[in-house]
């Protein structure tokens, strides 16, 4: 069941009373930007990670090794 014209007018009057005539254009603009951003997010293709699992493991191992070297360097500087 769709709202009648009177129900829509009552809602518009309440919105006008709550926000005032100066804020209505800003609300419309921000609502339009939000809808545009939502549509853009839906229409974009998600990025697909094509890196194979072996390469990901190697990268993770390199990162772990790098953080371990920093820790050892800090320990030797304390001595």
N, CA, C and O atoms as a Maestro MAE file, in Angstrom:
{
 s_m_m2io_version
 :::
 2.0.0
}

f_m_ct {
 s_m_title
 :::
 protein
 m_atom[316] {
  # First column is atom index #
  i_m_mmod_type
  r_m_x_coord
  r_m_y_coord
  r_m_z_coord
  i_m_residue_number
  s_m_chain_name
  s_m_pdb_residue_name
  s_m_pdb_atom_name
  i_m_atomic_number
  :::
  1 25 0.847 -1.172 0.000 1 A "UNK " " N  " 7
  2 3 0.000 0.000 0.000 1 A "UNK " " CA " 6
  3 2 0.893 1.236 0.000 1 A "UNK " " C  " 6
  4 15 1.719 1.403 0.897 1 A "UNK " " O  " 8
  5 25 0.735 2.081 -0.976 2 A "UNK " " N  " 7
  6 3 1.571 3.277 -1.085 2 A "UNK " " CA " 6
  7 2 0.954 4.420 -0.277 2 A "UNK " " C  " 6
  8 15 -0.263 4.483 -0.100 2 A "UNK " " O  " 8
  9 25 1.814 5.323 0.211 3 A "UNK " " N  " 7
  10 3 1.288 6.445 0.997 3 A "UNK " " CA " 6
  11 2 0.514 7.418 0.105 3 A "UNK " " C  " 6
  12 15 0.857 7.622 -1.059 3 A "UNK " " O  " 8
  13 25 -0.523 8.004 0.668 4 A "UNK " " N  " 7
  14 3 -1.320 8.969 -0.092 4 A "UNK " " CA " 6
  15 2 -0.606 10.315 -0.122 4 A "UNK " " C  " 6
  16 15 0.394 10.513 0.569 4 A "UNK " " O  " 8
  17 25 -1.119 11.223 -0.915 5 A "UNK " " N  " 7
  18 3 -0.510 12.555 -1.048 5 A "UNK " " CA " 6
  19 2 -0.549 13.298 0.284 5 A "UNK " " C  " 6
  20 15 0.371 14.056 0.592 5 A "UNK " " O  " 8
  21 25 -1.605 13.091 1.083 6 A "UNK " " N  " 7
  22 3 -1.719 13.776 2.363 6 A "UNK " " CA " 6
  23 2 -0.670 13.276 3.354 6 A "UNK " " C  " 6
  24 15 -0.118 14.059 4.127 6 A "UNK " " O  " 8
  25 25 -0.401 12.002 3.330 7 A "UNK " " N  " 7
  26 3 0.626 11.460 4.222 7 A "UNK " " CA " 6
  27 2 2.001 12.002 3.853 7 A "UNK " " C  " 6
  28 15 2.797 12.329 4.733 7 A "UNK " " O  " 8
  29 25 2.283 12.098 2.564 8 A "UNK " " N  " 7
  30 3 3.565 12.646 2.108 8 A "UNK " " CA " 6
  31 2 3.688 14.110 2.501 8 A "UNK " " C  " 6
  32 15 4.752 14.540 2.946 8 A "UNK " " O  " 8
  33 25 2.604 14.890 2.342 9 A "UNK " " N  " 7
  34 3 2.633 16.303 2.718 9 A "UNK " " CA " 6
  35 2 2.862 16.475 4.218 9 A "UNK " " C  " 6
  36 15 3.613 17.359 4.628 9 A "UNK " " O  " 8
  37 25 2.235 15.655 5.026 10 A "UNK " " N  " 7
  38 3 2.429 15.740 6.479 10 A "UNK " " CA " 6
  39 2 3.882 15.443 6.838 10 A "UNK " " C  " 6
  40 15 4.463 16.129 7.679 10 A "UNK " " O  " 8
  41 25 4.468 14.437 6.215 11 A "UNK " " N  " 7
  42 3 5.873 14.106 6.473 11 A "UNK " " CA " 6
  43 2 6.776 15.260 6.055 11 A "UNK " " C  " 6
  44 15 7.712 15.604 6.777 11 A "UNK " " O  " 8
  45 25 6.508 15.861 4.901 12 A "UNK " " N  " 7
  46 3 7.318 16.992 4.439 12 A "UNK " " CA " 6
  47 2 7.214 18.186 5.383 12 A "UNK " " C  " 6
  48 15 8.215 18.855 5.640 12 A "UNK " " O  " 8
  49 25 6.024 18.461 5.900 13 A "UNK " " N  " 7
  50 3 5.851 19.569 6.840 13 A "UNK " " CA " 6
  51 2 6.621 19.288 8.130 13 A "UNK " " C  " 6
  52 15 7.251 20.191 8.678 13 A "UNK " " O  " 8
  53 25 6.579 18.066 8.613 14 A "UNK " " N  " 7
  54 3 7.316 17.714 9.833 14 A "UNK " " CA " 6
  55 2 8.819 17.867 9.613 14 A "UNK " " C  " 6
  56 15 9.520 18.391 10.478 14 A "UNK " " O  " 8
  57 25 9.313 17.416 8.471 15 A "UNK " " N  " 7
  58 3 10.739 17.561 8.155 15 A "UNK " " CA " 6
  59 2 11.109 19.036 8.080 15 A "UNK " " C  " 6
  60 15 12.161 19.439 8.577 15 A "UNK " " O  " 8
  61 25 10.257 19.838 7.467 16 A "UNK " " N  " 7
  62 3 10.512 21.277 7.361 16 A "UNK " " CA " 6
  63 2 10.558 21.919 8.743 16 A "UNK " " C  " 6
  64 15 11.406 22.774 8.998 16 A "UNK " " O  " 8
  65 25 9.665 21.522 9.628 17 A "UNK " " N  " 7
  66 3 9.655 22.077 10.981 17 A "UNK " " CA " 6
  67 2 10.873 21.637 11.791 17 A "UNK " " C  " 6
  68 15 11.419 22.420 12.569 17 A "UNK " " O  " 8
  69 25 11.297 20.393 11.609 18 A "UNK " " N  " 7
  70 3 12.436 19.887 12.375 18 A "UNK " " CA " 6
  71 2 13.761 20.501 11.933 18 A "UNK " " C  " 6
  72 15 14.569 20.902 12.771 18 A "UNK " " O  " 8
  73 25 13.986 20.576 10.638 19 A "UNK " " N  " 7
  74 3 15.299 20.991 10.134 19 A "UNK " " CA " 6
  75 2 15.351 22.440 9.674 19 A "UNK " " C  " 6
  76 15 16.436 23.018 9.613 19 A "UNK " " O  " 8
  77 25 14.232 23.034 9.353 20 A "UNK " " N  " 7
  78 3 14.219 24.406 8.884 20 A "UNK " " CA " 6
  79 2 14.500 24.484 7.399 20 A "UNK " " C  " 6
  80 15 15.084 23.568 6.819 20 A "UNK " " O  " 8
  81 25 14.082 25.584 6.782 21 A "UNK " " N  " 7
  82 3 14.227 25.706 5.322 21 A "UNK " " CA " 6
  83 2 15.678 25.831 4.854 21 A "UNK " " C  " 6
  84 15 15.975 25.512 3.702 21 A "UNK " " O  " 8
  85 25 16.575 26.281 5.709 22 A "UNK " " N  " 7
  86 3 17.962 26.470 5.270 22 A "UNK " " CA " 6
  87 2 18.740 25.157 5.209 22 A "UNK " " C  " 6
  88 15 19.713 25.058 4.461 22 A "UNK " " O  " 8
  89 25 18.335 24.156 5.975 23 A "UNK " " N  " 7
  90 3 19.082 22.891 6.012 23 A "UNK " " CA " 6
  91 2 18.567 21.855 5.021 23 A "UNK " " C  " 6
  92 15 19.256 20.868 4.762 23 A "UNK " " O  " 8
  93 25 17.392 22.048 4.467 24 A "UNK " " N  " 7
  94 3 16.800 21.059 3.558 24 A "UNK " " CA " 6
  95 2 17.677 20.826 2.324 24 A "UNK " " C  " 6
  96 15 17.895 19.667 1.970 24 A "UNK " " O  " 8
  97 25 18.195 21.868 1.646 25 A "UNK " " N  " 7
  98 3 19.053 21.599 0.474 25 A "UNK " " CA " 6
  99 2 20.311 20.807 0.830 25 A "UNK " " C  " 6
  100 15 20.729 19.937 0.066 25 A "UNK " " O  " 8
  101 25 20.910 21.095 1.967 26 A "UNK " " N  " 7
  102 3 22.094 20.353 2.399 26 A "UNK " " CA " 6
  103 2 21.782 18.894 2.673 26 A "UNK " " C  " 6
  104 15 22.577 18.011 2.352 26 A "UNK " " O  " 8
  105 25 20.625 18.639 3.265 27 A "UNK " " N  " 7
  106 3 20.212 17.257 3.513 27 A "UNK " " CA " 6
  107 2 19.986 16.514 2.204 27 A "UNK " " C  " 6
  108 15 20.372 15.353 2.067 27 A "UNK " " O  " 8
  109 25 19.358 17.190 1.240 28 A "UNK " " N  " 7
  110 3 19.132 16.568 -0.064 28 A "UNK " " CA " 6
  111 2 20.439 16.260 -0.769 28 A "UNK " " C  " 6
  112 15 20.590 15.208 -1.389 28 A "UNK " " O  " 8
  113 25 21.391 17.194 -0.669 29 A "UNK " " N  " 7
  114 3 22.691 16.995 -1.312 29 A "UNK " " CA " 6
  115 2 23.429 15.814 -0.693 29 A "UNK " " C  " 6
  116 15 23.963 14.969 -1.412 29 A "UNK " " O  " 8
  117 25 23.461 15.751 0.630 30 A "UNK " " N  " 7
  118 3 24.173 14.651 1.283 30 A "UNK " " CA " 6
  119 2 23.484 13.312 1.036 30 A "UNK " " C  " 6
  120 15 24.152 12.285 0.917 30 A "UNK " " O  " 8
  121 25 22.161 13.316 0.957 31 A "UNK " " N  " 7
  122 3 21.440 12.084 0.644 31 A "UNK " " CA " 6
  123 2 21.759 11.626 -0.776 31 A "UNK " " C  " 6
  124 15 21.958 10.434 -1.013 31 A "UNK " " O  " 8
  125 25 21.809 12.566 -1.723 32 A "UNK " " N  " 7
  126 3 22.161 12.227 -3.104 32 A "UNK " " CA " 6
  127 2 23.568 11.674 -3.217 32 A "UNK " " C  " 6
  128 15 23.799 10.712 -3.949 32 A "UNK " " O  " 8
  129 25 24.520 12.277 -2.495 33 A "UNK " " N  " 7
  130 3 25.903 11.784 -2.517 33 A "UNK " " CA " 6
  131 2 25.996 10.382 -1.920 33 A "UNK " " C  " 6
  132 15 26.749 9.540 -2.409 33 A "UNK " " O  " 8
  133 25 25.233 10.140 -0.870 34 A "UNK " " N  " 7
  134 3 25.250 8.815 -0.249 34 A "UNK " " CA " 6
  135 2 24.696 7.761 -1.200 34 A "UNK " " C  " 6
  136 15 25.241 6.662 -1.300 34 A "UNK " " O  " 8
  137 25 23.623 8.092 -1.889 35 A "UNK " " N  " 7
  138 3 23.033 7.147 -2.844 35 A "UNK " " CA " 6
  139 2 23.997 6.890 -3.993 35 A "UNK " " C  " 6
  140 15 24.162 5.749 -4.425 35 A "UNK " " O  " 8
  141 25 24.640 7.957 -4.494 36 A "UNK " " N  " 7
  142 3 25.616 7.804 -5.580 36 A "UNK " " CA " 6
  143 2 26.784 6.918 -5.156 36 A "UNK " " C  " 6
  144 15 27.210 6.043 -5.910 36 A "UNK " " O  " 8
  145 25 27.295 7.142 -3.962 37 A "UNK " " N  " 7
  146 3 28.400 6.328 -3.458 37 A "UNK " " CA " 6
  147 2 28.006 4.872 -3.291 37 A "UNK " " C  " 6
  148 15 28.795 3.969 -3.570 37 A "UNK " " O  " 8
  149 25 26.781 4.650 -2.833 38 A "UNK " " N  " 7
  150 3 26.297 3.282 -2.666 38 A "UNK " " CA " 6
  151 2 26.189 2.580 -4.015 38 A "UNK " " C  " 6
  152 15 26.607 1.431 -4.154 38 A "UNK " " O  " 8
  153 25 25.631 3.265 -5.003 39 A "UNK " " N  " 7
  154 3 25.501 2.674 -6.341 39 A "UNK " " CA " 6
  155 2 26.871 2.404 -6.948 39 A "UNK " " C  " 6
  156 15 27.071 1.378 -7.599 39 A "UNK " " O  " 8
  157 25 27.816 3.320 -6.739 40 A "UNK " " N  " 7
  158 3 29.164 3.132 -7.271 40 A "UNK " " CA " 6
  159 2 29.833 1.928 -6.618 40 A "UNK " " C  " 6
  160 15 30.508 1.149 -7.291 40 A "UNK " " O  " 8
  161 25 29.650 1.778 -5.329 41 A "UNK " " N  " 7
  162 3 30.230 0.643 -4.617 41 A "UNK " " CA " 6
  163 2 29.662 -0.683 -5.079 41 A "UNK " " C  " 6
  164 15 30.377 -1.685 -5.125 41 A "UNK " " O  " 8
  165 25 28.395 -0.700 -5.419 42 A "UNK " " N  " 7
  166 3 27.770 -1.935 -5.890 42 A "UNK " " CA " 6
  167 2 28.219 -2.270 -7.301 42 A "UNK " " C  " 6
  168 15 28.437 -3.438 -7.623 42 A "UNK " " O  " 8
  169 25 28.359 -1.252 -8.147 43 A "UNK " " N  " 7
  170 3 28.669 -1.510 -9.555 43 A "UNK " " CA " 6
  171 2 30.136 -1.847 -9.795 43 A "UNK " " C  " 6
  172 15 30.459 -2.442 -10.823 43 A "UNK " " O  " 8
  173 25 31.040 -1.484 -8.876 44 A "UNK " " N  " 7
  174 3 32.459 -1.778 -9.069 44 A "UNK " " CA " 6
  175 2 32.726 -3.262 -8.869 44 A "UNK " " C  " 6
  176 15 32.124 -3.906 -8.009 44 A "UNK " " O  " 8
  177 25 33.633 -3.792 -9.672 45 A "UNK " " N  " 7
  178 3 34.033 -5.185 -9.528 45 A "UNK " " CA " 6
  179 2 34.968 -5.306 -8.328 45 A "UNK " " C  " 6
  180 15 35.851 -4.467 -8.147 45 A "UNK " " O  " 8
  181 25 34.787 -6.318 -7.523 46 A "UNK " " N  " 7
  182 3 35.705 -6.495 -6.394 46 A "UNK " " CA " 6
  183 2 37.088 -6.898 -6.891 46 A "UNK " " C  " 6
  184 15 37.227 -7.596 -7.896 46 A "UNK " " O  " 8
  185 25 38.103 -6.444 -6.167 47 A "UNK " " N  " 7
  186 3 39.464 -6.812 -6.545 47 A "UNK " " CA " 6
  187 2 39.697 -8.275 -6.202 47 A "UNK " " C  " 6
  188 15 39.330 -8.738 -5.122 47 A "UNK " " O  " 8
  189 25 40.305 -8.988 -7.123 48 A "UNK " " N  " 7
  190 3 40.571 -10.406 -6.924 48 A "UNK " " CA " 6
  191 2 42.058 -10.580 -6.677 48 A "UNK " " C  " 6
  192 15 42.884 -10.092 -7.448 48 A "UNK " " O  " 8
  193 25 42.397 -11.278 -5.598 49 A "UNK " " N  " 7
  194 3 43.793 -11.548 -5.267 49 A "UNK " " CA " 6
  195 2 44.247 -12.750 -6.086 49 A "UNK " " C  " 6
  196 15 43.792 -13.873 -5.870 49 A "UNK " " O  " 8
  197 25 45.159 -12.492 -7.038 50 A "UNK " " N  " 7
  198 3 45.624 -13.570 -7.909 50 A "UNK " " CA " 6
  199 2 46.955 -14.140 -7.444 50 A "UNK " " C  " 6
  200 15 47.534 -14.985 -8.125 50 A "UNK " " O  " 8
  201 25 47.446 -13.693 -6.299 51 A "UNK " " N  " 7
  202 3 48.698 -14.199 -5.762 51 A "UNK " " CA " 6
  203 2 48.488 -15.635 -5.300 51 A "UNK " " C  " 6
  204 15 47.533 -15.929 -4.582 51 A "UNK " " O  " 8
  205 25 49.370 -16.516 -5.708 52 A "UNK " " N  " 7
  206 3 49.220 -17.906 -5.294 52 A "UNK " " CA " 6
  207 2 49.603 -18.064 -3.822 52 A "UNK " " C  " 6
  208 15 50.284 -17.213 -3.251 52 A "UNK " " O  " 8
  209 25 49.162 -19.148 -3.230 53 A "UNK " " N  " 7
  210 3 49.344 -19.338 -1.792 53 A "UNK " " CA " 6
  211 2 50.813 -19.459 -1.405 53 A "UNK " " C  " 6
  212 15 51.197 -19.018 -0.322 53 A "UNK " " O  " 8
  213 25 51.642 -20.046 -2.266 54 A "UNK " " N  " 7
  214 3 53.063 -20.192 -1.943 54 A "UNK " " CA " 6
  215 2 53.731 -18.822 -1.835 54 A "UNK " " C  " 6
  216 15 54.557 -18.594 -0.950 54 A "UNK " " O  " 8
  217 25 53.369 -17.918 -2.736 55 A "UNK " " N  " 7
  218 3 53.967 -16.586 -2.704 55 A "UNK " " CA " 6
  219 2 53.488 -15.821 -1.472 55 A "UNK " " C  " 6
  220 15 54.268 -15.093 -0.858 55 A "UNK " " O  " 8
  221 25 52.206 -15.976 -1.101 56 A "UNK " " N  " 7
  222 3 51.696 -15.323 0.097 56 A "UNK " " CA " 6
  223 2 52.420 -15.818 1.342 56 A "UNK " " C  " 6
  224 15 52.739 -15.027 2.230 56 A "UNK " " O  " 8
  225 25 52.682 -17.118 1.412 57 A "UNK " " N  " 7
  226 3 53.417 -17.671 2.554 57 A "UNK " " CA " 6
  227 2 54.830 -17.117 2.610 57 A "UNK " " C  " 6
  228 15 55.344 -16.822 3.688 57 A "UNK " " O  " 8
  229 25 55.460 -16.976 1.448 58 A "UNK " " N  " 7
  230 3 56.818 -16.448 1.394 58 A "UNK " " CA " 6
  231 2 56.835 -14.995 1.870 58 A "UNK " " C  " 6
  232 15 57.733 -14.592 2.609 58 A "UNK " " O  " 8
  233 25 55.855 -14.222 1.452 59 A "UNK " " N  " 7
  234 3 55.778 -12.825 1.876 59 A "UNK " " CA " 6
  235 2 55.571 -12.754 3.386 59 A "UNK " " C  " 6
  236 15 56.199 -11.936 4.059 59 A "UNK " " O  " 8
  237 25 54.699 -13.601 3.921 60 A "UNK " " N  " 7
  238 3 54.450 -13.617 5.362 60 A "UNK " " CA " 6
  239 2 55.709 -14.005 6.127 60 A "UNK " " C  " 6
  240 15 56.010 -13.422 7.169 60 A "UNK " " O  " 8
  241 25 56.451 -14.996 5.608 61 A "UNK " " N  " 7
  242 3 57.693 -15.410 6.261 61 A "UNK " " CA " 6
  243 2 58.718 -14.283 6.248 61 A "UNK " " C  " 6
  244 15 59.415 -14.067 7.239 61 A "UNK " " O  " 8
  245 25 58.813 -13.563 5.135 62 A "UNK " " N  " 7
  246 3 59.748 -12.440 5.044 62 A "UNK " " CA " 6
  247 2 59.385 -11.347 6.042 62 A "UNK " " C  " 6
  248 15 60.264 -10.750 6.662 62 A "UNK " " O  " 8
  249 25 58.091 -11.086 6.196 63 A "UNK " " N  " 7
  250 3 57.671 -10.066 7.149 63 A "UNK " " CA " 6
  251 2 57.989 -10.491 8.577 63 A "UNK " " C  " 6
  252 15 58.422 -9.673 9.389 63 A "UNK " " O  " 8
  253 25 57.776 -11.768 8.886 64 A "UNK " " N  " 7
  254 3 58.099 -12.268 10.224 64 A "UNK " " CA " 6
  255 2 59.596 -12.187 10.483 64 A "UNK " " C  " 6
  256 15 60.022 -11.806 11.574 64 A "UNK " " O  " 8
  257 25 60.393 -12.545 9.486 65 A "UNK " " N  " 7
  258 3 61.846 -12.502 9.636 65 A "UNK " " CA " 6
  259 2 62.311 -11.063 9.824 65 A "UNK " " C  " 6
  260 15 63.216 -10.809 10.618 65 A "UNK " " O  " 8
  261 25 61.720 -10.137 9.121 66 A "UNK " " N  " 7
  262 3 62.087 -8.729 9.246 66 A "UNK " " CA " 6
  263 2 61.768 -8.187 10.618 66 A "UNK " " C  " 6
  264 15 62.560 -7.428 11.177 66 A "UNK " " O  " 8
  265 25 60.628 -8.554 11.178 67 A "UNK " " N  " 7
  266 3 60.278 -8.068 12.511 67 A "UNK " " CA " 6
  267 2 61.158 -8.712 13.572 67 A "UNK " " C  " 6
  268 15 61.436 -8.086 14.595 67 A "UNK " " O  " 8
  269 25 61.602 -9.940 13.355 68 A "UNK " " N  " 7
  270 3 62.499 -10.608 14.292 68 A "UNK " " CA " 6
  271 2 63.858 -9.949 14.323 68 A "UNK " " C  " 6
  272 15 64.471 -9.862 15.387 68 A "UNK " " O  " 8
  273 25 64.348 -9.483 13.190 69 A "UNK " " N  " 7
  274 3 65.645 -8.818 13.130 69 A "UNK " " CA " 6
  275 2 65.597 -7.498 13.873 69 A "UNK " " C  " 6
  276 15 66.571 -7.125 14.527 69 A "UNK " " O  " 8
  277 25 64.498 -6.791 13.789 70 A "UNK " " N  " 7
  278 3 64.385 -5.524 14.503 70 A "UNK " " CA " 6
  279 2 64.414 -5.757 16.005 70 A "UNK " " C  " 6
  280 15 65.023 -4.985 16.745 70 A "UNK " " O  " 8
  281 25 63.760 -6.816 16.454 71 A "UNK " " N  " 7
  282 3 63.744 -7.129 17.878 71 A "UNK " " CA " 6
  283 2 65.143 -7.475 18.364 71 A "UNK " " C  " 6
  284 15 65.555 -7.014 19.428 71 A "UNK " " O  " 8
  285 25 65.881 -8.278 17.606 72 A "UNK " " N  " 7
  286 3 67.238 -8.652 17.990 72 A "UNK " " CA " 6
  287 2 68.137 -7.425 18.031 72 A "UNK " " C  " 6
  288 15 68.989 -7.310 18.912 72 A "UNK " " O  " 8
  289 25 67.957 -6.515 17.093 73 A "UNK " " N  " 7
  290 3 68.785 -5.311 17.062 73 A "UNK " " CA " 6
  291 2 68.527 -4.459 18.296 73 A "UNK " " C  " 6
  292 15 69.463 -3.876 18.844 73 A "UNK " " O  " 8
  293 25 67.281 -4.373 18.745 74 A "UNK " " N  " 7
  294 3 66.964 -3.604 19.940 74 A "UNK " " CA " 6
  295 2 67.599 -4.231 21.169 74 A "UNK " " C  " 6
  296 15 68.092 -3.523 22.047 74 A "UNK " " O  " 8
  297 25 67.588 -5.569 21.234 75 A "UNK " " N  " 7
  298 3 68.170 -6.259 22.381 75 A "UNK " " CA " 6
  299 2 69.676 -6.045 22.446 75 A "UNK " " C  " 6
  300 15 70.214 -5.881 23.541 75 A "UNK " " O  " 8
  301 25 70.377 -6.041 21.313 76 A "UNK " " N  " 7
  302 3 71.826 -5.846 21.320 76 A "UNK " " CA " 6
  303 2 72.166 -4.404 21.663 76 A "UNK " " C  " 6
  304 15 73.217 -4.155 22.253 76 A "UNK " " O  " 8
  305 25 71.319 -3.455 21.316 77 A "UNK " " N  " 7
  306 3 71.575 -2.057 21.647 77 A "UNK " " CA " 6
  307 2 71.417 -1.804 23.141 77 A "UNK " " C  " 6
  308 15 72.052 -0.897 23.679 77 A "UNK " " O  " 8
  309 25 70.584 -2.587 23.822 78 A "UNK " " N  " 7
  310 3 70.377 -2.421 25.256 78 A "UNK " " CA " 6
  311 2 71.587 -2.880 26.055 78 A "UNK " " C  " 6
  312 15 71.816 -2.370 27.151 78 A "UNK " " O  " 8
  313 25 72.368 -3.827 25.543 79 A "UNK " " N  " 7
  314 3 73.501 -4.391 26.281 79 A "UNK " " CA " 6
  315 2 74.636 -3.431 26.403 79 A "UNK " " C  " 6
  316 15 75.662 -3.760 26.998 79 A "UNK " " O  " 8
  :::
 }
 m_bond[315] {
  # First column is bond index #
  i_m_from
  i_m_to
  i_m_order
  :::
  1 1 2 1
  2 2 3 1
  3 3 4 2
  4 3 5 1
  5 5 6 1
  6 6 7 1
  7 7 8 2
  8 7 9 1
  9 9 10 1
  10 10 11 1
  11 11 12 2
  12 11 13 1
  13 13 14 1
  14 14 15 1
  15 15 16 2
  16 15 17 1
  17 17 18 1
  18 18 19 1
  19 19 20 2
  20 19 21 1
  21 21 22 1
  22 22 23 1
  23 23 24 2
  24 23 25 1
  25 25 26 1
  26 26 27 1
  27 27 28 2
  28 27 29 1
  29 29 30 1
  30 30 31 1
  31 31 32 2
  32 31 33 1
  33 33 34 1
  34 34 35 1
  35 35 36 2
  36 35 37 1
  37 37 38 1
  38 38 39 1
  39 39 40 2
  40 39 41 1
  41 41 42 1
  42 42 43 1
  43 43 44 2
  44 43 45 1
  45 45 46 1
  46 46 47 1
  47 47 48 2
  48 47 49 1
  49 49 50 1
  50 50 51 1
  51 51 52 2
  52 51 53 1
  53 53 54 1
  54 54 55 1
  55 55 56 2
  56 55 57 1
  57 57 58 1
  58 58 59 1
  59 59 60 2
  60 59 61 1
  61 61 62 1
  62 62 63 1
  63 63 64 2
  64 63 65 1
  65 65 66 1
  66 66 67 1
  67 67 68 2
  68 67 69 1
  69 69 70 1
  70 70 71 1
  71 71 72 2
  72 71 73 1
  73 73 74 1
  74 74 75 1
  75 75 76 2
  76 75 77 1
  77 77 78 1
  78 78 79 1
  79 79 80 2
  80 79 81 1
  81 81 82 1
  82 82 83 1
  83 83 84 2
  84 83 85 1
  85 85 86 1
  86 86 87 1
  87 87 88 2
  88 87 89 1
  89 89 90 1
  90 90 91 1
  91 91 92 2
  92 91 93 1
  93 93 94 1
  94 94 95 1
  95 95 96 2
  96 95 97 1
  97 97 98 1
  98 98 99 1
  99 99 100 2
  100 99 101 1
  101 101 102 1
  102 102 103 1
  103 103 104 2
  104 103 105 1
  105 105 106 1
  106 106 107 1
  107 107 108 2
  108 107 109 1
  109 109 110 1
  110 110 111 1
  111 111 112 2
  112 111 113 1
  113 113 114 1
  114 114 115 1
  115 115 116 2
  116 115 117 1
  117 117 118 1
  118 118 119 1
  119 119 120 2
  120 119 121 1
  121 121 122 1
  122 122 123 1
  123 123 124 2
  124 123 125 1
  125 125 126 1
  126 126 127 1
  127 127 128 2
  128 127 129 1
  129 129 130 1
  130 130 131 1
  131 131 132 2
  132 131 133 1
  133 133 134 1
  134 134 135 1
  135 135 136 2
  136 135 137 1
  137 137 138 1
  138 138 139 1
  139 139 140 2
  140 139 141 1
  141 141 142 1
  142 142 143 1
  143 143 144 2
  144 143 145 1
  145 145 146 1
  146 146 147 1
  147 147 148 2
  148 147 149 1
  149 149 150 1
  150 150 151 1
  151 151 152 2
  152 151 153 1
  153 153 154 1
  154 154 155 1
  155 155 156 2
  156 155 157 1
  157 157 158 1
  158 158 159 1
  159 159 160 2
  160 159 161 1
  161 161 162 1
  162 162 163 1
  163 163 164 2
  164 163 165 1
  165 165 166 1
  166 166 167 1
  167 167 168 2
  168 167 169 1
  169 169 170 1
  170 170 171 1
  171 171 172 2
  172 171 173 1
  173 173 174 1
  174 174 175 1
  175 175 176 2
  176 175 177 1
  177 177 178 1
  178 178 179 1
  179 179 180 2
  180 179 181 1
  181 181 182 1
  182 182 183 1
  183 183 184 2
  184 183 185 1
  185 185 186 1
  186 186 187 1
  187 187 188 2
  188 187 189 1
  189 189 190 1
  190 190 191 1
  191 191 192 2
  192 191 193 1
  193 193 194 1
  194 194 195 1
  195 195 196 2
  196 195 197 1
  197 197 198 1
  198 198 199 1
  199 199 200 2
  200 199 201 1
  201 201 202 1
  202 202 203 1
  203 203 204 2
  204 203 205 1
  205 205 206 1
  206 206 207 1
  207 207 208 2
  208 207 209 1
  209 209 210 1
  210 210 211 1
  211 211 212 2
  212 211 213 1
  213 213 214 1
  214 214 215 1
  215 215 216 2
  216 215 217 1
  217 217 218 1
  218 218 219 1
  219 219 220 2
  220 219 221 1
  221 221 222 1
  222 222 223 1
  223 223 224 2
  224 223 225 1
  225 225 226 1
  226 226 227 1
  227 227 228 2
  228 227 229 1
  229 229 230 1
  230 230 231 1
  231 231 232 2
  232 231 233 1
  233 233 234 1
  234 234 235 1
  235 235 236 2
  236 235 237 1
  237 237 238 1
  238 238 239 1
  239 239 240 2
  240 239 241 1
  241 241 242 1
  242 242 243 1
  243 243 244 2
  244 243 245 1
  245 245 246 1
  246 246 247 1
  247 247 248 2
  248 247 249 1
  249 249 250 1
  250 250 251 1
  251 251 252 2
  252 251 253 1
  253 253 254 1
  254 254 255 1
  255 255 256 2
  256 255 257 1
  257 257 258 1
  258 258 259 1
  259 259 260 2
  260 259 261 1
  261 261 262 1
  262 262 263 1
  263 263 264 2
  264 263 265 1
  265 265 266 1
  266 266 267 1
  267 267 268 2
  268 267 269 1
  269 269 270 1
  270 270 271 1
  271 271 272 2
  272 271 273 1
  273 273 274 1
  274 274 275 1
  275 275 276 2
  276 275 277 1
  277 277 278 1
  278 278 279 1
  279 279 280 2
  280 279 281 1
  281 281 282 1
  282 282 283 1
  283 283 284 2
  284 283 285 1
  285 285 286 1
  286 286 287 1
  287 287 288 2
  288 287 289 1
  289 289 290 1
  290 290 291 1
  291 291 292 2
  292 291 293 1
  293 293 294 1
  294 294 295 1
  295 295 296 2
  296 295 297 1
  297 297 298 1
  298 298 299 1
  299 299 300 2
  300 299 301 1
  301 301 302 1
  302 302 303 1
  303 303 304 2
  304 303 305 1
  305 305 306 1
  306 306 307 1
  307 307 308 2
  308 307 309 1
  309 309 310 1
  310 310 311 1
  311 311 312 2
  312 311 313 1
  313 313 314 1
  314 314 315 1
  315 315 316 2
  :::
 }
}
